[in-house]
Amino acid sequence: MEIKITTQHILKIIYALAWIIFIGICIELGGFIFNTFFSLFINPEGAQHFWKETNLATLLKNSTSHFVSITSLMIIATGLKALLFYLIVKLLYDKKLSLAQPFNKDVCRFIFNFMYITFGIGLFSLWGANYTNWLLAQDIPMPSLEELKFGGADVWLFMGVVLLVLAHIFKRGIELQEENELTI
């Protein structure tokens, strides 16, 4: 008995994984937002266990504005990641990814949006990493960049450049496809 894995099967698996990742990132985003407001307005000791044992209590005691800046950058970067996976889920749910005609305007728009969001994640992660390093240089104890979700900014920026090239290839593919349909 031979089991044949088709592209449709793979797309269903990707769809399920995208949902799982999207939900996980949304939980993390909600945790960041809740813990920021909780630490600022209800119990400042909550910053000691900000998220998954990330300790931002020293930062909050040192400067509320630095705490708000770091957590805002964390929220923005994580929110953009959630938006990225939402776009994947939406594309696969709406069935706009046609394997018969892969070069269509919906997929091209998706790739461009994906690219812009990826650049945004890279820029906000880089900003957060640089800000964290600046705070460390000011002798303020800070968690690692990975704990703050700022690690990998260079990877996000590189992915944005790759997606920029891919988006323009898709755009040219759509133009060629439309020219081909006009000549027939």
HELIX and SHEET records of a PDB file:
HELIX    1   1 THR A    7  PHE A   37  1                                  31    
HELIX    2   2 PHE A   38  ILE A   42  3                                   5    
HELIX    3   3 PRO A   44  HIS A   49  5                                   6    
HELIX    4   4 ALA A   57  ASN A   62  1                                   6    
HELIX    5   5 THR A   64  TYR A   93  1                                  30    
HELIX    6   6 LYS A  105  ALA A  137  1                                  33    
HELIX    7   7 ALA A  153  THR A  183  1                                  31    
END                                                                             
